[in-house]
Amino acid sequence: MKSWLSPLLLALALAVNSAQAAETHDVVVLKDGRTVEGKIVREDESAIFMDVGGGEERGIAKVRIAEVKRAPKQAEPKAGPGVPEPNAAEMAHEDQKIYKDLEGLASPSKFVRKDAIELAKKLGLRAVPVLLGTLNPKNKVSVEMRIGALRALAELGPLDNQGAITVGWSAMKDPDFEVRREAIAAIHALKDDRSMEYMLKFAASDDAASRYAAARALRELNDDRAFAALASAIPAPQVTANVPDHPQAIQRMDLPVGPGGSKMPVFLPQGEVQGVAEGVGSPMAEALKIISGKDLGSNGSVWLNWLNEKVGAFTRKELAEVYKNHSILNKMGSPQATK
């Protein structure tokens, strides 16, 4: 009896667990009969996006969907006996209390500032939204408090995506220069590439003010990966030319050849060359001009050469030797190539 009963009980338990899981999952039935289970996180006019587990988010086009079965909403668990349920007013009051406790971050005394940072570290994640709130430009917070908040955030990392974006925003947009520099220092301490990625989006923007703010922050950050990304993203210019098909005019000109001079025919084409150049300038090239303080045009290869020189991949002397060895004069064996 035991030999077959145990597997049966195990299968029954698995079936019950699967049924319970199905009840708490959203199910999307595709037109080809397949199903996708998970949690619907958002939806737009063209697709439904589902969290299918393991940190993976999957987008499903609505044209492929036959039916959507949404899981019933689960009742929110209530607080235990004697424990009041939190509400917005209480949480706001708690945020104000945490802010008051952390005001030492703006103290002129380094010992008080150190104690405030230690308190923030003890509060942990509960202190993060309060610290991020001090960076909101709508809140009239002193420069010293914003600097202290950034130093505390650097100790509390890693931050979530919103936190990384907020620090990146402060590095570009905070009205005070010292706060912007402190935000760059926080990004260095956190080693958070999401802040840099956020700034790169503004560096590639068509808005000149946003591009300048991002380029200024990236220059201070001085991460060569950001410069390489900008240089690689510069589009190649597209040039079309149209040479009019006119007969060539023949003129004879006096040339100082021989004892008495000479008249030789010179061929001169008639008509102007007409053409169109597109993609000559780009926001990425403009951002690199601000970062480097150089105007090297809008050719991505030229900016990659600048980056190779900056990181020490090769020197200007080595670059000149490369150009010399690949010149037409050198290939022809011209004496000028040896100068």
N, C-alpha and C positions, 0 to 999 in steps of 0.2 A: 504494500500500500504506500509506504513512504517513498519508494523509488519513483513513482509517477505523480504523487500528490505534491511534492515540493516544487517541481518544475511548473505544475499547474498553478499553484499559488503565486509563483514568481511572475508567470505570464499574466495572471489576473491583476496583480499589483501594477505591472507595467501598463496594462490597458487602462486602468483607472487613472494613473498618472498622466497618460497621453490624453485621455478625455478631459481631465482637468486643465491640462496645458492648452488644449484646443479651445476650451471655453474662454481662456484669458488672452488668446491671440486673435488678431485680425487675420482674415483669410481672403486672399485675392484669387479668384478663379479666372484663369486665362481662357481665351477662345479656343485654344488647342487642347483644353482639358486639364492642363497642369495647374497646380495650386502653389501659391507662395504664402507661407505663414510668417507672421512677425507682428510688429507694432507700427501702425501708421503714424508717422511723426509729422508729416506735412503734406499738403496737396495743392496743386495749382491747376490751371485750365487744361494742361496737356498731360500731366503725369501725377502719379501717386508715389510718394517716397516712404519706404518701409525700413525699419530697423529689424534686420533678420538675425541679430545676435552676433556676438564676437566683435562688436564695434563696427560691423559692416552695415552700410546704408545702401539700399537698392532702389533705383528709380524705375517705375513701370509705366510705359506709355498707356494712356487711357484707351487708345484704339485697339490695344491687345487684350483689354479686360472685358470679360463677359459678366462678372458679378463680383461684388465686394461684400463680404460678411464681416461686419464689425463686432468685436467682442463687447459684451455688456459691461457698462462701467461698474467697477468694483466700489463698494462702499468704503469711505475713508475710515481707517481705524481710529477709534476714539481713545482719548487719553485714559490711563488707568485710574483706579480709585484714588481720589485725593490729589490728582495731578490735573491742573486746569489746562484746557486746550489753548495753544498760542493764537493770538490774533494780530492783525496788522498794527493796531495801536500799541500793543505790548512790545512787538518787535521794533517799532520805531523808537519807543522809549529806551529799549535796550541798546539800539544803535547810538542814541544820543549819549547814553552812559559810557559806552565804549569809547566814543569820540572824546568825551571829557577825560577819561582815564589816559588816553593816548596824546593829550595835548602837550605832554612833556617832550614829544618829538620835536617841537619848535623851540625848546628851551635853549638859552645861550650857554647853559652849563652842559658840558659833554657827559658828566656823570648822570644828570637827569635824562638826557637823551638816551644814554645807554640803558638805563632802567626802563624807559618807555619801550625801547626795542625789545628788551627781554619780556616785557608784559605782552607785547604783540605776538611774540613767538609762543608764549603760553596760551594765548587765546586761539592761536592757529587760524584755521579757516574762518572762524567767526569774525576775525578782525579784517579779513581781506576786503569784503564789500565796503566796510567803513573807510578803509584806506583808499580804495579806488574812488569812493565818493568825494574825497578831498581834492581829487584831480579834475572833477567836473567843473568846467568854466562857469557854470551857472551858480555854483556855490562860492561865496566870497570868502576864500580861505587864504591865509597869509602865505607869502613865498616860503617862509621858514617851515611852515606846516606841510606844504606840498613836498619840499625837499626831504623832510623827515619821513613822510609817508612813502616816498620812493625808496628810501634806504631801508625801511621796514619791509616793504614788498620784496626787495632783493634778498632779504633774509628768509622770507616765507615761501620762496619758490619751491617747486615750479608752480606757475599760475595756470589757470584755465585759459581757454582761448580768448574770452572777453577781457581777462586781466592783461594778457599779452598785447592785445590790440589797444587797450587804454594806455599802457606804458608807451607803446609806439606812437600813439597820438600825442602824448605829452612831449615826446622827443621832437616832434615836428611843430606842434601848434601852441604849446604853452607860451603865453606872452612874455615870460621872464627867461632871460638867457641862462641863468644859473639852474633853473628848474629843468630846462631842456638838456643841459649838460648832465644833470643828475639822472635824468631818464636814460640817457645813453649809457651812463655808468651802470644803471640797474640792468639794462639789456645785456651788457658785458657780463655782469655777475650771474644773471639768470641763464645765460647762454641760450636765449630763446630766439630761434630763427623765425618764429611767427611774427614777432614785432618787426623784424627786418623785411619780411615778405609784405607786411602791411604797408611799410614805407615805400617799398618798390612800386606798389600799385599807384601811389601818388606821384612818384618820380616819372612814371610813364603816362601821366595824365596830360590832357591838352590844356588844362587850366594852369596858367603861368605861375600864379601865386602858390598853388599847391605843389607844383613841380619844384619851385625854388625852396619851399620849406622842407620838402623831402630830401632834396639834394644836399641841403645844408646839414640835415641830420645824418645822412649817409656818409658825408665827408667826415663828420665827427666820429661816427661809428668805425669808419676805416676798415670795413670788411671787404677783402678783395673778391669774395664770391658775389657780393652785390654789384661790384663794378663789372665783373665778367658777365653777369646776367644782363646788365644794361647794354654792354657792348655787343653781346650775341643777339640781342633782340632788335638791333638797328636794321631796318629793312634795306635791301639793296636798291639804289635808285633805278628807275626805268627810263631810258632815254631812247627816243625815236628821232631820226634825222631824215630829211628829204632834200636831196641835191637836185636842183632843177636841171633838166636835160636840154642844155643850150649848147650850140656849137662853140668851140674854143676860139678865142681871138688870137691871132698871131701878130706880135709886134716885134720890131727890130730895135735893139737898144745898143748904144755905144758902150762897149766894154773896154777897159784898159788892158787889153791882151795884145802882146807883141809890140814892136817898135812904133808902129803908127796907129795902134788901136785896132778894134775889130767890131764889126756889126754882126750880132748873132740873133737868131730868132728866139723869142721867149714866148712860151705858151701860157696864156692867162685865162682861167675859166671865167665865164660870165654868170651872173646871178648869185644871189645870197643863199646860203644854206639855211633851211628852215627846219626847226625841230621842236620837240616838246620833252621836257624833263619832269618826271614825277617822282615823289618820294625823296627829294633832295634833302629836306630837313626832317627830323623826327624828334619827339619829346625825349626819347632816351639819349640822343646825342646832345640835346640841349642840357639835360641833367648832368651828363658827364663833363660838359664844358664848365658848369658851375662847380662840380666836385674837384676837377683837376686844375681849374684856373687857366686852361689852355683851349684854344679854338683849333681843333684838328679836323673840322669838317663833319660830314655825316657818313663816313665810310666805316663800317664796323671793323674791318681788318686793321685800319689805322689805330683805332682805339684799343684793339687787342694787342697790337704792338706796344702801345703806351703802357698797357697793363703788364706785359711781359718785362718791360724795362723797369716798371715800378717794383715788381716782386723780385727782380734780379735774375730773371730767366736768361737774359742776355743784356749786354751793355750797348751803348750807342756805337762804340767803336766796332763791336762785333757785328752790329747791324749794318754799318757802313761797309765792312768787309764782305758781307753777304751780297749787298747790292753791287759792289765792285766785281765780285767773282761771277755774277750773273749778267753783267752788262754786255751789250753788243761789242763794245770796244775790246773787252777782255776776250771774248770768243773769237774776234778777228785777229787777235795778236797785235793790236795797235800799240805803238810806243806810248800813247797817251794813257794806256791802262796801267803802266808801271809808275806813273807819277804819283 
